Amino acid sequence: MDNKVSNPKVEMPGGMGLNEKDYISELLSCLKSMEKDYTVALTEASNEDLYNTYYIMFSEISKLQREVYEIMFRHGWYCLEKAETNKISQKAKMLNQELQSLSSN
């Protein structure tokens, strides 16, 4: 059984030069890194105005990252793996237990 979820791949020219897939892959990596950095900045911002500015920037970068991911997925350049239903249920149960534990403290 094939566990992959993907679209037909749009082929790009090979060789030494960079192509559209190379550029968009690098853009996605950069946006993911920026998203992580803004997450840290948000947790460390002590000033409310600074926090709000970081939050707006984080939201915009997050939206852009999602758009780039969607483009890559549509072109078949980003492949996902199907998760088994029982693994999803187990993870959901574990996260709910952790949430209840946090709520009771």
N, C-alpha and C positions, 0 to 999 in steps of 0.2 A: 504494500500500500504506500502510495506517495504521500509524504507528510508535508510537502512544500505547497505554499500558496504564493502564486506569482502570476504575472501577465506575460504574454509573449515578449521576448527580448528584442528591443530595437538595436540592431547591430550598428556599431560605430567602426570607422576605419582604424586599423591598427597602425603600428609603426612608432617612430620616435616622437612624433608630435602629439600634443594633447588634443583630446576631442571633447565633445559636449559632455559625455559621461564622466570623464576625468574631472572637468571643471565643477560639475554639479556634485560629484562625490566629495570633492574637497570643500565645497561650500557647505554641504550637510555636516561634515566633520567640524568645521569651524563654528557653525551655528550651535551644534550640540555642546561644544566646549564653552561657548559664550553663555549658553543657558545654565550650565553648571556653575560658572563663575558668578552669574547674577543671583543664583540661588544662595550661594555663600554670602554675597554682598547683602542680600535681603535679611539674612539671619544675623548679620553683624551691624546693620545700620541702627545707630542709636538715636538719630534725629528723624522725626516724623516726616518732614519734607523730603529729606534724602531717601527715606524708605519708599515714599510714594513715587518719587522719580524713578528709583530702581525698579519698582513694581511695574510701572508703565513700560519701561524699557524691556524688562523681562517678558511681559505679555506680548509685546510686538515681536521680539526675537523668537518666542515660542510659536507664535502664529506663522512666522516666516519659515521656521524649521519644519513645521508640519506641512506647509505648502511644498517645500523642496522635497520632503519625503514622499508626498503624494505624486509629484512629478516623476520621481525615480521609480516608484512602484508601478505607475501606469506604463512606463517605458520598459518594464521588466528588469530594471537594474537593481532592484531591492527585493529580496525574496524573504518570505516569512515561513515559519514552520508551524503547522497545526499542533495545538496542545490537546492532549487527551482529556476527555470530559472529566474523568475521575481526578486528574491532576488539578484541573481548574477548581473542582469542588473542594479538594483538600486544601488548596491555597486559600480559597475564600473562607473556609471554616477557620483556618489558622489566623487569618487577618481579623476576622470577626472576634475571635477569642482575645487577640491582642488588644483590639479596640475596647472590648468590654473590661479587660483588665486595666486599661488606662482610665476608662470612665469611672471605675469603682475606687480609684485612688484619690 
